[in-house]
Amino acid sequence: MLNLVGQLANRDMPAQSSSGVLVLLTAGKDVVARTLTNRFGEFQMEYQPPPKLRLVVAFYASGRRIDLPLSRMSAEASREPRAGRTLRSVKGKRPPGPR
């Protein structure tokens, strides 16, 4: 099992609440896990990593969404289980760990 923890924040309006935002983990058309953000914009999910995993965040008020592929991070995490390991995705950069 893997545990995904994150937080949503609006960098342009930091005082704006990100409470109650739907966060989904999907694999193809299947929803692997779902949760809502708390009053601080934080979320947490526990899941078994299937292939082609994606993180989807739906902002209903604006009709926008964030869609982030997680397959590479899930595969790397399942190969190298270590307590307290944090995986981060930054556009153009690889997650930390052995290359």
C-alpha positions as CSV (number, residue, x, y, z in Angstrom):
1,M,0.0,0.0,0.0
2,L,1.1,3.6,-0.7
3,N,0.0,6.7,1.0
4,L,-0.4,10.0,-0.9
5,V,-0.4,13.2,1.1
6,G,-0.7,16.6,-0.4
7,Q,-2.0,20.2,-0.1
8,L,-3.7,22.6,-2.5
9,A,-3.1,26.3,-2.2
10,N,-3.8,29.3,-4.3
11,R,-0.5,31.2,-4.6
12,D,-2.3,34.3,-6.0
13,M,-4.8,34.4,-3.2
14,P,-3.3,32.5,-0.2
15,A,-6.1,33.4,2.2
16,Q,-8.7,31.7,-0.1
17,S,-9.8,28.4,1.3
18,S,-9.2,25.2,-0.6
19,S,-11.7,23.3,1.6
20,G,-13.9,20.6,0.1
21,V,-12.0,20.2,-3.3
22,L,-12.5,16.8,-4.8
23,V,-9.2,14.9,-5.3
24,L,-9.2,11.6,-7.3
25,L,-6.6,9.0,-8.1
26,T,-7.5,7.3,-11.4
27,A,-6.2,4.5,-13.5
28,G,-7.7,4.8,-17.0
29,K,-11.4,5.2,-16.4
30,D,-11.3,3.6,-12.9
31,V,-11.2,5.6,-9.7
32,V,-8.6,4.1,-7.4
33,A,-9.2,6.5,-4.4
34,R,-11.0,9.7,-3.7
35,T,-11.1,12.3,-1.0
36,L,-12.0,15.9,-0.2
37,T,-9.5,18.5,1.0
38,N,-9.8,19.7,4.6
39,R,-10.0,23.4,5.6
40,F,-6.3,23.8,5.1
41,G,-6.4,22.3,1.6
42,E,-4.7,19.1,2.8
43,F,-5.6,15.6,1.6
44,Q,-4.5,12.0,2.2
45,M,-5.2,8.7,0.4
46,E,-4.0,5.2,0.8
47,Y,-4.0,3.0,-2.3
48,Q,-2.5,0.0,-4.2
49,P,-0.5,1.4,-7.2
50,P,-2.1,0.2,-10.5
51,P,-0.5,1.0,-13.8
52,K,-1.3,4.4,-15.5
53,L,-2.2,6.1,-12.2
54,R,-3.2,9.8,-12.4
55,L,-4.0,12.4,-9.8
56,V,-7.1,14.5,-10.7
57,V,-8.1,17.6,-8.7
58,A,-11.5,19.1,-9.7
59,F,-12.3,22.7,-9.0
60,Y,-16.1,22.8,-9.6
61,A,-16.6,26.5,-8.9
62,S,-14.3,27.4,-11.8
63,G,-14.8,24.4,-14.0
64,R,-11.1,23.7,-14.1
65,R,-9.0,20.7,-13.1
66,I,-5.5,19.5,-12.6
67,D,-4.5,16.2,-14.1
68,L,-1.1,14.8,-13.1
69,P,0.3,11.4,-14.2
70,L,1.7,9.4,-11.3
71,S,2.7,6.1,-12.9
72,R,6.4,6.7,-12.7
73,M,6.4,7.8,-9.1
74,S,4.1,4.8,-8.1
75,A,6.4,2.3,-9.9
76,E,9.5,3.8,-8.2
77,A,7.9,3.8,-4.8
78,S,6.7,0.2,-5.0
79,R,10.3,-0.9,-6.0
80,E,12.0,1.0,-3.2
81,P,9.8,0.9,0.0
82,R,11.4,3.1,2.7
83,A,9.7,4.5,5.8
84,G,9.0,8.2,5.5
85,R,9.9,8.6,1.9
86,T,8.4,11.6,0.1
87,L,8.0,11.7,-3.7
88,R,7.5,15.0,-5.4
89,S,6.8,15.9,-8.9
90,V,8.1,19.1,-10.3
91,K,7.7,19.8,-14.0
92,G,11.0,18.9,-15.8
93,K,12.6,17.3,-12.7
94,R,12.8,13.7,-11.7
95,P,11.6,12.6,-8.3
96,P,14.3,12.2,-5.6
97,G,16.1,8.8,-5.3
98,P,18.6,6.6,-7.1
99,R,18.8,7.2,-10.8
